[in-house]
Amino acid sequence: MVKVGILFAAGTNCDEETIFAFQKAGAEVFRLPINYLKLKKDILMNYQILCIPGGFTYGDYIAAGKILANELFLRLKDALFSFLEKGGMILGICNGFQVLVKAGLLPAFHSYFEKPTVTLDWNDSLLFECRWVYLKTHNSPCIFTKDLPPIITLPVAHAEGKFVPKGEGVLRKLAENNQIVFTYANEKGEEVGYPYNPNGSIGNVAGICDPKGRIFGLMPHPERFVIQEQFPWQKDNFFPYGFFIFRNAVEYAKRFLSD
């Protein structure tokens, strides 16, 4: 059975929803406290998928996700390298996305834990933006988003979600590598500004993956749309798009990574 580890630190608060989502997708799911993982680094090799869920780890002091990112880099770098080399997958949602970019695990142009070239900064509105948004699905190697429709909807809930690349060259390279997975859009799939782009992200970027498509970070919350009842307007043509993200990961792991 596919095993998923949900990384947990002080301030993580979306772990229960994420556990439910992966369980619904057919995985065996375990909560992994960061302090335990630092003591038992080899246990990471027991899992096929690692997920860093949403929340406010360590109160988002310094910057959102920065302290947990430092822990990954300073204490778990070798263990994560080994995990990824054996084909492991990583999903970072909201705060987890912030962790991945600040640890240098995304966009990972050349290697994992490279010097960060993108960040997630304060929303242009300086508000905590919490609502449903439309997303345009791009052609990418991302395993998690295989066969998703061109336009989907998911909720966002963040104050520091503005995607900022370190220069136009970084954004251009992401596009050339097909590493941009989601962009904010309107219901027609047009990439427009606020409020459709809830944070002012450069290039309307809402989610990116590594070149192999096995590490995926996004600001919207797929775990909050895994059953139809979570959608507030109950339209017949709106499916629980978030569920497919978790199912894709579990099905891939079943096929290629399970013992």
C-alpha positions as CSV (number, residue, x, y, z in Angstrom):
1,M,0.0,0.0,0.0
2,V,1.2,3.5,-0.8
3,K,2.5,5.3,2.4
4,V,2.3,9.0,2.8
5,G,4.0,11.1,5.5
6,I,2.4,14.3,6.5
7,L,5.1,16.6,7.9
8,F,4.0,18.3,11.1
9,A,5.5,21.2,13.0
10,A,4.4,23.8,15.5
11,G,1.7,25.8,13.7
12,T,0.8,23.3,11.1
13,N,-3.1,23.3,11.0
14,C,-4.2,21.7,7.7
15,D,-2.9,18.2,8.5
16,E,-6.2,16.6,9.3
17,E,-7.8,17.6,6.0
18,T,-4.7,16.5,4.1
19,I,-4.7,13.1,5.9
20,F,-8.4,12.7,4.9
21,A,-7.6,13.6,1.3
22,F,-4.8,11.1,0.9
23,Q,-6.8,8.4,2.7
24,K,-9.7,9.0,0.4
25,A,-7.3,8.5,-2.5
26,G,-6.4,5.1,-1.1
27,A,-3.1,5.7,0.7
28,E,-2.0,4.7,4.2
29,V,-1.2,8.0,5.9
30,F,1.0,8.9,8.9
31,R,1.7,12.2,10.7
32,L,5.4,12.9,10.9
33,P,6.4,15.4,13.6
34,I,9.5,17.3,12.4
35,N,11.4,16.6,15.7
36,Y,10.8,12.9,15.4
37,L,12.0,12.9,11.8
38,K,15.2,14.7,12.7
39,L,15.9,11.9,15.2
40,K,14.8,9.1,12.9
41,K,15.9,10.3,9.5
42,D,16.0,6.9,7.8
43,I,12.2,6.5,8.4
44,L,11.6,8.8,5.5
45,M,12.6,5.9,3.2
46,N,9.5,4.0,4.3
47,Y,7.3,6.5,2.4
48,Q,6.6,7.1,-1.2
49,I,5.0,10.6,-0.8
50,L,5.9,13.4,1.6
51,C,3.5,16.2,2.1
52,I,4.0,19.6,3.8
53,P,0.5,20.9,4.5
54,G,-0.8,24.3,5.1
55,G,-0.6,26.3,8.3
56,F,1.6,28.9,9.9
57,T,4.7,26.8,10.9
58,Y,6.5,28.4,13.8
59,G,4.2,31.4,13.6
60,D,5.7,32.4,10.2
61,Y,8.3,34.3,12.2
62,I,11.1,35.8,10.0
63,A,9.0,34.9,6.9
64,A,6.3,32.4,6.0
65,G,7.8,28.9,6.0
66,K,11.4,30.1,6.5
67,I,12.2,28.3,9.8
68,L,10.9,25.0,8.6
69,A,12.8,25.5,5.4
70,N,15.9,26.0,7.4
71,E,15.3,22.8,9.3
72,L,14.9,20.8,6.0
73,F,18.1,22.3,4.7
74,L,20.2,22.0,7.8
75,R,19.0,18.8,9.4
76,L,17.3,16.7,6.7
77,K,19.1,17.6,3.5
78,D,20.8,14.2,3.0
79,A,17.7,12.2,4.0
80,L,15.6,14.2,1.5
81,F,18.2,13.7,-1.2
82,S,18.0,9.9,-0.7
83,F,14.2,10.0,-0.6
84,L,14.1,11.9,-3.9
85,E,16.8,9.7,-5.6
86,K,14.7,6.6,-4.9
87,G,11.8,8.3,-6.7
88,G,9.9,9.9,-3.8
89,M,7.3,12.6,-4.4
90,I,6.8,15.8,-2.4
91,L,3.7,18.0,-2.3
92,G,3.8,21.4,-0.6
93,I,0.4,23.2,0.0
94,C,0.3,26.9,0.8
95,N,2.7,27.1,3.8
96,G,4.3,23.9,2.4
97,F,4.9,25.7,-1.0
98,Q,6.5,28.5,1.0
99,V,8.8,26.0,2.7
100,L,9.8,24.3,-0.6
101,V,10.8,27.5,-2.4
102,K,12.7,28.8,0.6
103,A,14.5,25.5,1.1
104,G,15.6,25.5,-2.6
105,L,13.6,22.4,-3.4
106,L,11.7,24.3,-6.0
107,P,12.1,25.2,-8.8
108,A,15.2,23.0,-8.6
109,F,16.5,23.9,-12.1
110,H,19.8,22.2,-11.6
111,S,19.7,20.4,-8.3
112,Y,17.7,20.1,-5.1
113,F,18.5,22.6,-2.3
114,E,19.9,25.1,-4.8
115,K,20.0,28.7,-3.9
116,P,16.4,30.0,-3.9
117,T,15.4,31.8,-7.1
118,V,11.8,32.4,-6.3
119,T,9.8,33.4,-3.2
120,L,6.3,34.0,-1.9
121,D,5.8,37.5,-0.6
122,W,3.1,39.5,1.0
123,N,-0.1,39.8,-1.0
124,D,-0.4,43.1,-2.8
125,S,-3.7,43.8,-1.0
126,L,-1.9,43.4,2.4
127,L,-4.9,41.3,3.3
128,F,-5.4,37.6,4.2
129,E,-7.1,36.5,1.0
130,C,-9.5,33.6,1.7
131,R,-11.9,32.6,-1.1
132,W,-12.3,30.5,-4.2
133,V,-10.3,31.2,-7.3
134,Y,-10.1,29.9,-10.8
135,L,-6.9,28.2,-12.0
136,K,-5.6,27.6,-15.5
137,T,-3.9,24.2,-15.9
138,H,-0.7,24.3,-17.9
139,N,1.1,21.5,-19.8
140,S,3.8,20.3,-17.4
141,P,5.5,17.2,-16.3
142,C,3.7,17.4,-12.9
143,I,2.4,14.0,-11.9
144,F,-0.1,15.5,-9.5
145,T,-2.1,17.3,-12.2
146,K,-2.3,14.7,-14.9
147,D,-5.6,14.9,-16.9
148,L,-7.0,17.9,-15.0
149,P,-9.4,20.1,-17.0
150,P,-8.0,23.3,-18.5
151,I,-9.8,25.4,-15.9
152,I,-10.5,24.4,-12.3
153,T,-11.4,26.0,-9.1
154,L,-9.9,25.7,-5.6
155,P,-9.9,27.9,-2.5
156,V,-7.0,30.0,-1.3
157,A,-6.2,31.2,2.2
158,H,-3.0,33.1,2.7
159,A,-1.4,36.5,3.4
160,E,2.0,35.7,1.8
161,G,1.2,34.1,-1.5
162,K,2.6,36.5,-4.1
163,F,4.9,34.5,-6.4
164,V,8.0,36.6,-7.0
165,P,10.8,35.2,-9.3
166,K,14.4,36.6,-9.0
167,G,14.2,38.4,-12.3
168,E,12.5,37.9,-15.7
169,G,15.0,35.2,-16.6
170,V,13.7,32.9,-13.9
171,L,10.1,33.3,-15.0
172,R,11.1,32.7,-18.6
173,K,13.0,29.6,-17.6
174,L,10.1,28.2,-15.7
175,A,7.9,28.7,-18.8
176,E,10.4,27.2,-21.1
177,N,10.8,24.1,-18.9
178,N,7.0,23.8,-18.6
179,Q,7.4,24.0,-14.8
180,I,4.5,26.4,-14.3
181,V,1.6,24.1,-13.4
182,F,-1.2,26.5,-12.4
183,T,-1.8,30.2,-13.0
184,Y,-4.6,32.3,-11.6
185,A,-7.3,33.1,-14.1
186,N,-10.9,34.1,-14.6
187,E,-13.7,31.6,-15.4
188,K,-12.7,31.8,-19.1
189,G,-9.1,30.9,-18.4
190,E,-7.9,34.5,-19.1
191,E,-5.0,35.5,-16.9
192,V,-6.2,38.8,-15.4
193,G,-5.5,40.8,-12.3
194,Y,-7.0,41.3,-8.9
195,P,-9.3,39.8,-7.6
196,Y,-8.8,36.8,-9.8
197,N,-5.1,36.9,-9.1
198,P,-5.6,37.2,-5.3
199,N,-2.1,38.1,-4.3
200,G,-0.4,39.9,-7.3
201,S,1.7,36.9,-8.3
202,I,4.2,37.7,-11.1
203,G,3.0,35.9,-14.2
204,N,-0.2,34.9,-12.3
205,V,1.8,31.9,-11.0
206,A,-0.2,29.8,-8.5
207,G,1.9,26.6,-8.6
208,I,5.1,25.1,-10.0
209,C,6.9,21.8,-10.1
210,D,10.5,20.6,-10.5
211,P,11.7,19.5,-13.9
212,K,10.8,15.8,-13.2
213,G,7.3,16.7,-12.0
214,R,7.7,14.8,-8.7
215,I,7.9,17.9,-6.5
216,F,4.8,20.2,-6.6
217,G,4.1,23.3,-4.7
218,L,0.9,25.4,-4.9
219,M,-0.8,28.1,-2.9
220,P,-4.4,27.0,-3.3
221,H,-5.7,24.2,-1.0
222,P,-6.6,21.0,-2.9
223,E,-7.4,19.2,0.4
224,R,-10.4,21.6,0.8
225,F,-12.1,20.3,-2.3
226,V,-12.0,16.5,-2.3
227,I,-15.7,15.9,-1.9
228,Q,-18.5,17.7,-3.8
229,E,-20.1,18.9,-0.5
230,Q,-17.1,21.2,0.1
231,F,-18.0,23.4,-2.9
232,P,-20.3,26.2,-1.7
233,W,-22.4,26.6,-4.9
234,Q,-23.1,23.0,-5.7
235,K,-23.0,23.3,-9.4
236,D,-23.3,20.1,-11.4
237,N,-20.3,20.8,-13.6
238,F,-17.9,21.4,-10.8
239,F,-16.1,18.3,-9.7
240,P,-13.9,17.9,-6.6
241,Y,-10.8,18.9,-8.5
242,G,-8.6,18.7,-5.4
243,F,-9.2,15.0,-5.0
244,F,-7.7,14.3,-8.4
245,I,-4.4,15.8,-7.3
246,F,-4.1,13.4,-4.4
247,R,-5.4,10.4,-6.5
248,N,-2.9,11.1,-9.3
249,A,0.0,11.0,-6.7
250,V,-1.2,7.8,-5.1
251,E,-1.9,6.0,-8.4
252,Y,1.6,7.0,-9.7
253,A,3.2,5.7,-6.5
254,K,1.2,2.4,-6.7
255,R,2.4,1.9,-10.2
256,F,6.0,2.9,-9.9
257,L,7.1,3.2,-6.3
258,S,5.4,0.6,-4.2
259,D,7.2,-2.5,-3.1
